[in-house]
Amino acid sequence: MFEKYDFGIVRLLRQRNGWTIKDLAERSGLTYPTIEAIEINKSFPSLRTLDQIAVAFGLSSSNLLSLCEKVRVIRQSARFLPSCSDPSQIGIEICRVASYDQAKLIRIQADAGREVRVMKLHEDVYEFCYVLSGTVELTIQDTSYILESDETVFFDGLLEHSYRQIEKGEYFTVHIPKKNMFFQSMLNSPLAETVPAAV
């Protein structure tokens, strides 16, 4: 009925919480028939109704609505970047990159001693690093962190940083646009200081 939205997500969220339609109706202050009609896309909820459902799930109305938007899948291959003559860009030729607007996935396979510093790939983003194998030294500003296989780190990608492969291996980084405020709250949480610096 509604080409852009699929409110079946309400049923999925309800079931994940282990709630019946009656439970959700009580928690949201709505009627059983209203919830049922929304879940099968028989009626389009008003903003007030959407807000009541969102509050029951602990979400904002905008987050719930975006979950209900029909999503396209975008598929692409990561590509090697050509080497560049800019001396500030180190190791760019060993980076495979898949870009989705400001968001980027970057995969690096490197021998011991290789360094990667590619600040020109960055926009105003948060950065995750996940070490798949080997050992990597990540230097952010003047502080170094030694990351082993299956260790991760999260930081503000605008900070000057570089990676140096201590032991041959592979890691990937993910650049996430700062429009997503969830990650800002993560950096302000007590967990933000749990990665020890290199000794």
C-alpha distance (Angstrom), angle and dihedral (degrees) to the residues before:
residue distance angle dihedral
M1 . . .
F2 3.82 . .
E3 3.78 109.7 .
K4 3.80 97.1 -165.0
Y5 3.82 99.2 43.5
D6 3.78 137.2 50.2
F7 3.78 111.3 -165.9
G8 3.80 90.0 -173.6
I9 3.82 82.9 99.2
V10 3.81 86.6 77.0
R11 3.81 89.0 62.4
L12 3.81 90.5 47.3
L13 3.82 92.7 50.8
R14 3.79 90.7 45.5
Q15 3.81 92.5 51.1
R16 3.81 92.1 46.8
N17 3.79 87.6 56.8
G18 3.80 90.4 49.4
W19 3.80 91.9 -118.7
T20 3.78 129.8 144.4
I21 3.80 120.5 -137.6
K22 3.79 86.6 -101.8
D23 3.84 90.3 54.8
L24 3.80 92.1 52.2
A25 3.79 91.7 44.9
E26 3.82 90.4 54.1
R27 3.81 93.9 44.4
S28 3.82 92.6 49.0
G29 3.81 98.2 38.7
L30 3.80 91.0 -120.6
T31 3.79 131.9 121.5
Y32 3.80 126.7 -97.7
P33 3.85 92.6 -117.1
T34 3.82 90.9 51.0
I35 3.82 93.1 53.8
E36 3.80 91.9 43.1
A37 3.82 92.7 51.1
I38 3.81 92.3 48.5
E39 3.82 93.4 49.0
I40 3.80 92.5 55.2
N41 3.82 93.0 42.4
K42 3.78 92.1 -113.5
S43 3.79 92.7 129.0
F44 3.78 134.7 26.4
P45 3.82 110.3 -130.3
S46 3.79 121.2 -126.1
L47 3.81 117.2 -121.1
R48 3.79 89.7 -102.4
T49 3.83 91.7 52.0
L50 3.80 90.9 45.7
D51 3.80 89.7 51.1
Q52 3.82 91.8 50.8
I53 3.81 91.2 52.0
A54 3.81 92.1 44.9
V55 3.82 91.9 51.8
A56 3.81 90.0 51.6
F57 3.83 88.7 56.6
G58 3.80 93.8 42.5
L59 3.82 92.2 -113.1
S60 3.77 134.8 122.0
S61 3.80 116.7 -109.1
S62 3.80 90.8 -115.2
N63 3.82 91.9 53.0
L64 3.79 91.7 49.7
L65 3.80 91.7 47.8
S66 3.80 91.8 49.3
L67 3.82 89.6 51.5
C68 3.80 88.0 54.2
E69 3.81 93.6 52.4
K70 3.77 111.8 104.9
V71 3.78 105.4 -110.5
R72 3.79 127.3 -144.4
V73 3.77 119.2 -144.1
I74 3.79 113.9 -127.3
R75 3.78 115.0 -158.6
Q76 3.78 127.1 -173.9
S77 3.78 141.1 151.7
A78 3.79 121.0 -109.6
R79 3.80 111.6 -118.5
F80 3.78 134.2 -153.7
L81 3.77 113.6 -111.3
P82 3.79 117.4 -129.1
S83 3.79 117.1 -110.3
C84 3.75 113.1 -100.4
S85 3.79 135.9 -148.3
D86 3.81 93.1 -132.7
P87 3.84 104.8 111.1
S88 3.82 90.8 -151.8
Q89 3.83 89.7 64.5
I90 3.81 106.5 74.9
G91 3.81 122.7 -179.3
I92 3.78 95.3 0.7
E93 3.82 91.2 138.2
I94 3.83 92.1 65.5
C95 3.81 93.7 53.3
R96 3.79 119.8 100.5
V97 3.77 109.1 -159.0
A98 3.79 135.3 -166.7
S99 3.83 111.5 -172.7
Y100 3.78 126.9 -159.4
D101 3.80 102.0 179.7
Q102 3.85 104.9 -70.9
A103 3.80 92.3 -12.7
K104 3.80 114.8 90.0
L105 3.79 137.7 -179.1
I106 3.79 112.9 -155.0
R107 3.81 124.2 -171.6
I108 3.80 120.4 -165.0
Q109 3.82 127.5 -171.9
A110 3.79 111.4 -176.8
D111 3.78 144.0 168.9
A112 3.79 120.5 -125.3
G113 3.78 111.6 -72.5
R114 3.83 96.8 25.4
E115 3.77 114.8 132.6
V116 3.80 128.5 -156.3
R117 3.79 122.1 -162.4
V118 3.80 112.0 158.1
M119 3.80 106.0 156.8
K120 3.82 91.0 156.3
L121 3.81 88.6 69.1
H122 3.80 88.2 63.1
E123 3.73 129.9 92.6
D124 3.80 123.5 172.4
V125 3.81 94.5 -51.7
Y126 3.78 145.3 134.0
E127 3.78 114.7 -117.9
F128 3.78 131.5 -145.5
C129 3.80 121.6 -168.2
Y130 3.82 122.1 -163.7
V131 3.82 118.8 -174.1
L132 3.80 110.5 -146.3
S133 3.81 97.6 -179.6
G134 3.79 140.3 -10.1
T135 3.80 125.7 22.3
V136 3.80 126.1 -66.3
E137 3.79 131.2 -168.3
L138 3.79 110.9 -146.8
T139 3.79 115.1 -165.9
I140 3.81 116.4 -163.7
Q141 3.81 112.7 -174.2
D142 3.84 99.8 -42.4
T143 3.80 99.6 -27.3
S144 3.81 124.0 93.3
Y145 3.79 127.6 -152.2
I146 3.80 124.2 -166.3
L147 3.80 110.8 -143.1
E148 3.80 122.7 -166.5
S149 3.80 129.3 -165.3
D150 3.84 112.6 -55.2
E151 3.80 93.6 13.4
T152 3.79 119.7 125.6
V153 3.77 136.9 -165.4
F154 3.81 133.5 -167.6
F155 3.81 125.9 -159.2
D156 3.79 145.9 144.7
G157 3.82 104.6 -72.5
L158 3.81 93.6 -148.9
L159 3.80 90.5 69.6
E160 3.81 111.8 99.5
H161 3.80 106.1 -99.3
S162 3.78 143.9 157.5
Y163 3.80 139.2 -173.8
R164 3.80 125.9 -135.5
Q165 3.78 121.7 -170.7
I166 3.82 108.4 -131.9
E167 3.80 94.1 176.5
K168 3.81 123.6 20.4
G169 3.78 110.3 -90.3
E170 3.76 150.6 107.0
Y171 3.79 136.3 -89.1
F172 3.75 138.4 164.1
T173 3.75 134.4 -146.3
V174 3.79 128.7 -154.3
H175 3.80 122.6 -153.7
I176 3.80 113.9 -154.3
P177 3.82 121.6 -172.0
K178 3.79 113.3 -115.1
K179 3.81 91.2 -124.7
N180 3.81 85.3 94.0
M181 3.83 102.6 82.7
F182 3.82 93.1 -168.1
F183 3.80 89.8 80.9
Q184 3.81 93.4 51.2
S185 3.80 88.5 57.3
M186 3.83 89.2 50.0
L187 3.80 91.2 56.8
N188 3.80 89.4 50.9
S189 3.81 93.4 50.6
P190 3.84 126.3 98.1
L191 3.83 88.4 -106.1
A192 3.79 90.8 68.3
E193 3.82 93.5 84.7
T194 3.81 100.1 47.2
V195 3.84 97.9 99.9
P196 3.83 108.8 91.1
A197 3.77 118.4 -136.5
A198 3.79 120.0 -121.6
V199 3.80 114.1 -87.6
